[in-house]
Amino acid sequence: MEQEVEGTNGKYKYGDIVLRDLDGNVLPTLDGAYAVDPTHPGVKQRIDYYMNKFKSKGFEYIKIDFLSHGAMEGKHYDANVQTGIQAYNQGMAYVNEVLEGSMFISASIAPLFPSQYAHSRRISCDIDGSIGSTEYQLNNLTYGWWQNGTIYHYTDPDYMHLTKGGSMEGAQSRVNAAAISGTVFLNSDDVTDATARQYMETLLTNPEVNGLAMKGKAFRPVEGNTGTQAANVFVLDDQGTRYVAVFNYTQNAVQRTVDLVRAGIASEGAASYTVTDVWSGQSQTVSGSSLDVTLKAAESKLYKIVPNP
């Protein structure tokens, strides 16, 4: 509490800017950190200090974390602010003012609303790259896909840590999960690690997969009621071209049948489609209203489906 606040030239200490209750008591820590008052001039000077520092170094992307602290209830410096969300609005508007549109802003651990201060918001918490973690992220996509292109420009599925997948199939599933999430597309592997380099060279250089991620569109789950689990089939209709992603979250090989009618691709009755594996480029003709998919442990498939004349 006696530490000087950066950017205030010694005028304020952290004890001056932490958020307090109506009786003047410092609020308890949340996730190991104290909340500060976004309406306090010392906090705004601190924002000036750090944001201008990052701007001067040429950064164009910033993730701002633990933003929910800025929405906590308490007694604020600005007496006109009566709620935590009012304070959050004021603080984030000030961040935007200082950055002047110079950076892409990704919000993390942030209130869902208001949303106008960031280009993207994390759709889930931290992902470690394991297939269980990939399923956790896709559970968030299952129920949070609607945020993409609506209240936020993009949804952020967290970084891709490929070597944590345990296998090439698991790592590829992590990439597929990010590519369909509409999407901030970041890798976090250690490039000095030989296995990481192999995975990165194999999985981050496919122009078709990267192009799909570049569309910035979130796939939608085929099934919307999955309890506490993620959907395992997702679909995107991109101006008439359909894409389907199919996942296996288990450590056993599985056989899945995708109902193309249920996925909104086929109508009732026989039809013929060209189904192309986006990763390999291999195509097959599928007739009828179902697509059979064989998946290895932790494997996933990404298909482009086009109706035949």
Steps between C-alpha positions, in 0.01 A plus 500: 500500500801731540634436150490803273266478205680500167455816297386719790841649593453391860166677544311177565573170670310177440320551829344809341364328190381160625126457506340520844157429642261767627670490841842564350632144535715361219306231314634144536717368219335316213709233324797624702478863391356822641253700293582863425248776437473573123365848573799607713742750336794290620366199312456708186856630528616140536305411184673792325838374617465142378292548185727777371803286582361215289402740221850650491647152452275434202273232643183443298334226708424497870317259727357669809438247773293479824271779383221376725686671786411832336129419531499422872263687726638752748536868580648673197699822475248637253193556718276490192591134448254283689576149367799290408395482135486881483858505626600231249350704218697806606828310534475314171391813314814665633718210381348539153561875512868455583558226241333707226423194291866402478459144633285194469353451848421151630307500828552213743310407817275793418130575539310378196327838481580777425689374197582806292848558641677190362535332163487153653429327827626169629230241450651279769766503768853363459554207260801272541475312171386160630196344336305550823591866492402521133161354589467758777565780250251352255243474779531877521456524122196271523320753717684821417531499119240778477747760636701481176427774248225638722608657828870433424671498163676174588490234767835405658550125567836555675833397357593169335760306703555216257749283687260473794261306278689177562491397133487646153127424494445683828705795379306515174175497697625802694563685171161397363331617820663841469435528125126447543465738794487818304793585609819633650754254356810490721767239569699481823748216446869527578664523158831375643333161564544257209159337541332839519670608178385184325141551615505869408644436153237233439195661656542875464589520130192353331358782285147355495479468878660841553262648245204356689629655822547831317130511423449583866169314514394273784360159416171407665432176687268257326355401837424772752418296809810309606473534876846572642680370191608658174324428174710275277370623164511864391391660173555825311303630202730745324302653214374160387820303561458276803773389738469226761734427792475164680687431826593197710568601860588147613820296497332227293422478131136584423262488208266798459213557261421860418134561422524745212132590529538577869815702414296714259695383196269248337126500452286190540560255218800379304769744394864492398783706648871544448662476841857630520734449793629853558834373636590246231302634206364149431140491378226240499145490371234444762141415409205528734459685825784365713879516516694220672821610672766277660715674760811386685553583865476880554465552124273741317405561139428819313296474180376728223173378353365614164184361333549335164299626201 
